[in-house]
Structure formats: structure tokens, C-alpha cells
Amino acid sequence: MTQPQPLFRTLLLIDTERYSDRDDVQQGYLRRMLFGIVDRVLLAAGADQSLRRRADRGDAVMELIDPSVPLTDLLRSLLKDAPGELHAVNRLAASSAQIRLRAVLATGFVDIDEFGGWVGTDLNNACRLLDGGPLRAALRERPDDYALCVSEAVHAGIVAHDHRGIPKEEFHAITVPTKNGPMGAWLHGPLPGSAPTPHRAPVARSASSTAGLDFRGTNHGVVAQHVEGAITFGGPGERR
């Protein structure tokens, strides 16, 4: 029996939204677009095929990336190149062939067993982030077809230090419910349901507004629109 030999790797998981809603022809097209986008994004970060290993999950891909590829380069490419690649693909595609992606960037130890399978708690946790409600909800609300979150380790080691091209203020803490308890992560962009309330201009009131009381003559006190004391209209002696 082969003993596990887990290796430390960068983990990139990318999934296609509503893949199963498409027919076979559309699914084949989406897979080609997904693979092409991921290849170009990783190549832009300096991760060629000799530095990564891919697992095909049909509507998703998982990449184990050698730690010699800087996380800063990977994250910059995911923030800049991935949305650009998506836009370039979708602007030429029919509405039925639009591709929308969720992505997770994490790190951890993974063992590749004698059957070619990938085993590791860190990988399981990254999968839970990818399938979690907050990331799915974020993509549903995004107009740009893309939602990214990073693990707490990636945030603590990279994002929190405000590297060039990785603005830490654009990441927001989220909690992902899982069967093993809540898991923390960091979502890039607005939190789901956090759209700002439209600004409402104050309503101008005219001087003759009926919201208040307007007396001509003598009155003995108006407090909070309640009249106290006697009120005199007109001239002296005309008391009502």
C-alpha cells in the first residue's frame, strides 16, 4: 500500500454557472471556452503546463499549481485577465452560449494517490468555498459574469498586504456554511445583497406649505403643531 505523500500546492478551482441547463452542443462549447480561458489566465501568470496539473470535472476544472509560481502573479491575473478573457469570449457568443464563472484561489496540501485521485482536507475546503452559497449568490448579482473568492490563508498572506494590483479594500469577509461548520473566506467585490440604496433628494417645501400652521394676527402659542391658549384673528376685539 502506497503511503500518502501530500505536497504543498496552490489550488485554483473554477466552475461554470448553470452548465446542466444547456444541451450537449452548448456544453461542449462551454467546456472549450472554459479550458481556453483558464489556460490563458494561468499562462499570463507564468504558470505553463509544466508547472500545473489539471483535473477535469466536466463543468469545472481544478488546478494544482507549483508553489514556485508567485501567488501575487496568480491573483493579479485572476483579478485582471480573467474578466477580460470572459468579456472577449462572451461578446462574440450567442445569449445561449454565455459563460459565467465562479473561482476560488486557495493553498494547501494535496496527495495524488495510486489511482490518480486527489486527496486532502485543504482541497475539500476549497471545493466547499466554490460550491458555497455566498459565492453563488455573488455571481447571480454580478453583471460581469465572474465572481472570485480566496481562502483565509491567501488573504492573510497576500491580500492583506495590499500588493500592487491587489487592492485589499475590494475584498470582503464572508462565512460559508458547511456540513463541518462555518468556514471563513474573502470575496472580491460587493457582498451579495449589498447594493446601495438609491439616493433620494429632499423634497422642497414651499413657504405656504400646509404641513404647518399659518396665522395672521395674534396667537398665544403653537407647540409641535398644537395650539395652546386663545387665538385672535383680525383686529382687536374680534375674538373667536
Phi, psi and omega per residue, in radians:
M1 nan 2.230 -3.127
T2 -1.289 2.287 3.099
Q3 -1.357 2.450 3.095
P4 -1.030 2.429 3.075
Q5 -2.274 1.272 -3.091
P6 -1.132 2.426 3.108
L7 -2.040 2.545 3.114
F8 -1.378 2.243 -3.104
R9 -2.483 2.744 2.909
T10 -1.451 2.384 -3.069
L11 -1.971 2.145 3.054
L12 -2.127 2.131 3.134
L13 -2.120 2.274 -3.126
I14 -2.355 2.295 -3.051
D15 -2.234 2.567 -3.140
T16 -1.647 2.251 3.129
E17 -1.279 2.407 3.017
R18 0.950 0.666 -3.139
Y19 -1.112 -0.742 -3.064
S20 -1.244 -0.198 3.092
D21 -1.369 -0.168 -3.072
R22 -1.668 2.767 3.072
D23 -1.402 3.101 -3.031
D24 -1.069 -0.705 -3.130
V25 -1.128 -0.778 3.131
Q26 -1.149 -0.666 3.119
Q27 -1.119 -0.718 3.086
G28 -1.069 -0.714 3.103
Y29 -1.122 -0.798 -3.118
L30 -1.074 -0.671 3.110
R31 -1.098 -0.759 3.113
R32 -1.093 -0.715 3.130
M33 -1.162 -0.737 3.138
L34 -1.053 -0.862 -3.119
F35 -1.080 -0.725 -3.136
G36 -1.129 -0.746 3.133
I37 -1.094 -0.819 -3.117
V38 -1.107 -0.743 3.131
D39 -1.046 -0.786 -3.091
R40 -1.223 -0.674 3.125
V41 -1.129 -0.779 -3.125
L42 -1.229 -0.635 3.092
L43 -1.118 -0.657 3.096
A44 -1.100 -0.472 3.122
A45 -1.550 -0.021 3.137
G46 1.585 0.217 -3.126
A47 -1.812 1.519 3.078
D48 -1.380 -3.126 -3.013
Q49 -1.179 -0.312 3.093
S50 -1.333 -0.218 -3.072
L51 -1.945 0.203 -3.124
R52 -2.637 2.784 3.094
R53 -2.276 2.348 -3.042
R54 -1.929 2.477 2.950
A55 -2.035 2.166 -3.116
D56 -1.543 2.142 3.130
R57 -2.041 0.462 3.101
G58 1.396 -1.434 3.116
D59 -1.614 0.074 -3.075
A60 -2.562 2.833 3.010
V61 -2.294 2.580 3.005
M62 -2.119 2.342 -3.121
E63 -2.115 2.227 2.936
L64 -1.707 2.045 -3.006
I65 -1.976 2.351 -3.127
D66 -1.043 2.389 -3.113
P67 -1.155 -0.143 3.060
S68 -1.220 -0.292 3.055
V69 -1.429 2.062 -3.058
P70 -1.049 2.356 3.092
L71 -1.086 -0.574 3.111
T72 -1.074 -0.731 3.123
D73 -1.158 -0.721 3.119
L74 -1.086 -0.787 -3.086
L75 -1.201 -0.689 3.072
R76 -1.047 -0.726 -3.141
S77 -1.156 -0.668 3.107
L78 -1.198 -0.535 3.137
L79 -1.409 -0.593 -3.045
K80 -1.871 -0.927 -3.008
D81 -1.302 -0.666 -3.110
A82 -1.058 -0.862 3.092
P83 -1.072 -0.643 3.116
G84 -1.139 -0.730 3.110
E85 -1.130 -0.725 3.109
L86 -1.069 -0.780 -3.138
H87 -1.084 -0.739 -3.123
A88 -1.109 -0.658 3.134
V89 -1.273 -0.809 -3.024
N90 -1.269 -0.499 -3.118
R91 -1.183 -0.316 3.135
L92 -1.846 -0.018 -3.054
A93 -1.765 2.630 3.045
A94 -1.155 2.836 -3.103
S95 -1.049 -0.562 -3.134
S96 -1.316 -0.176 -3.085
A97 -2.020 0.271 3.096
Q98 -1.185 2.433 -3.125
I99 -2.005 2.284 3.125
R100 -2.205 2.375 -2.932
L101 -2.213 2.491 2.907
R102 -1.887 2.449 -3.112
A103 -2.380 2.538 3.073
V104 -2.274 2.315 3.028
L105 -2.027 2.167 -3.105
A106 -2.520 3.118 3.056
T107 -2.391 2.775 3.084
G108 2.827 -3.072 -3.094
F109 -1.709 2.298 -3.139
V110 -2.360 2.365 3.046
D111 -1.854 2.371 3.017
I112 -1.783 1.966 -3.003
D113 -1.430 -3.111 -3.061
E114 -1.180 -0.221 3.108
F115 -1.682 0.013 -3.106
G116 1.498 0.070 3.121
G117 -1.433 2.744 3.141
W118 -1.820 2.296 -3.053
V119 -2.288 2.313 3.070
G120 2.899 2.422 3.120
T121 -1.081 -0.670 3.142
D122 -1.096 -0.654 3.082
L123 -1.180 -0.733 3.094
N124 -1.020 -0.737 -3.135
N125 -1.146 -0.683 3.096
A126 -1.106 -0.673 3.090
C127 -1.106 -0.657 3.126
R128 -1.163 -0.642 3.058
L129 -1.119 -0.729 -3.121
L130 -1.108 -0.681 -3.099
D131 -1.595 -0.020 -3.049
G132 -1.239 2.731 -3.124
G133 -1.059 -0.742 -3.098
P134 -1.054 -0.727 -3.138
L135 -1.235 -0.675 3.088
R136 -1.107 -0.766 3.138
A137 -1.131 -0.675 3.124
A138 -1.077 -0.767 -3.132
L139 -1.136 -0.673 3.130
R140 -1.023 -0.552 -3.075
E141 -1.626 -0.107 -3.062
R142 -1.537 2.355 3.058
P143 -1.433 -0.222 -3.010
D144 -1.749 0.242 2.949
D145 1.193 0.362 -3.010
Y146 -2.702 2.363 3.052
A147 -2.430 2.356 -3.063
L148 -2.242 2.407 2.931
C149 -2.350 2.730 -3.139
V150 -2.152 2.708 3.121
S151 -1.238 2.911 3.106
E152 -1.105 -0.593 3.122
A153 -1.150 -0.729 3.107
V154 -1.162 -0.674 3.108
H155 -1.127 -0.832 -3.106
A156 -1.130 -0.645 -3.063
G157 -1.506 -0.463 -3.029
I158 -2.176 -1.062 -2.986
V159 -1.078 -0.733 -3.050
A160 -1.102 -0.275 -3.072
H161 -1.699 0.099 2.966
D162 0.981 0.832 3.084
H163 -1.126 2.742 3.125
R164 -0.977 2.289 3.130
G165 1.377 0.066 3.124
I166 -2.285 1.340 -3.060
P167 -1.238 2.005 -3.042
K168 -1.144 -0.447 -3.113
E169 -1.237 -0.199 3.124
E170 -1.542 -0.026 3.118
F171 -1.848 2.436 -3.091
H172 -2.270 2.414 -3.114
A173 -1.177 2.389 3.058
I174 -2.296 2.791 3.028
T175 -2.098 2.204 -3.091
V176 -1.870 2.012 3.078
P177 -1.190 2.342 3.064
T178 -2.380 2.939 -3.135
K179 -1.173 -0.302 3.110
N180 -1.764 0.221 3.140
G181 1.925 2.967 -3.103
P182 -1.165 2.537 -3.130
M183 -2.234 2.329 3.133
G184 -1.510 2.615 3.068
A185 -2.794 -3.123 -3.108
W186 -2.310 2.138 -3.119
L187 -1.666 2.331 3.050
H188 -1.468 2.278 3.132
G189 1.637 -3.048 -3.055
P190 -1.095 2.556 3.042
L191 -1.244 2.598 3.115
P192 -1.009 2.357 3.120
G193 1.331 0.238 -3.072
S194 -1.832 0.417 3.126
A195 -1.076 2.371 -3.108
P196 -1.150 2.538 3.061
T197 -1.235 2.290 -3.134
P198 -0.986 2.430 3.141
H199 -1.245 2.323 3.105
R200 -1.943 2.184 3.116
A201 -1.253 2.513 3.114
P202 -1.129 2.521 -3.136
V203 -1.410 2.167 3.139
A204 -1.298 2.453 3.100
R205 -1.998 2.366 3.119
S206 -1.378 2.860 -3.117
A207 -1.110 -0.449 -3.101
S208 -1.743 0.412 -3.111
S209 -0.989 2.500 -3.139
T210 -1.485 0.073 -3.124
A211 -1.185 -0.429 -3.135
G212 -1.943 -2.840 3.114
L213 -2.055 2.372 -3.101
D214 -2.189 1.984 -3.127
F215 -2.034 2.516 3.005
R216 -2.039 2.146 -3.054
G217 2.112 -2.548 -3.062
T218 -1.954 2.273 2.948
N219 -2.309 2.760 -3.018
H220 -1.847 0.389 3.028
G221 2.390 2.198 3.009
V222 -2.180 2.061 -3.111
V223 -2.141 2.056 3.115
A224 0.905 0.776 3.097
Q225 1.165 0.284 3.023
H226 -1.929 2.378 -3.090
V227 -1.602 2.254 3.088
E228 -2.091 2.386 3.114
G229 1.493 -3.091 -3.105
A230 -1.382 2.708 3.133
I231 -2.176 2.331 3.133
T232 -2.014 2.170 3.057
F233 -1.845 2.510 3.086
G234 1.340 -2.609 -3.056
G235 -1.541 3.093 3.122
P236 -1.017 2.500 3.091
G237 1.547 -0.186 3.120
E238 -1.761 1.265 -3.050
R239 -1.595 2.318 -3.110
R240 -2.286 nan nan
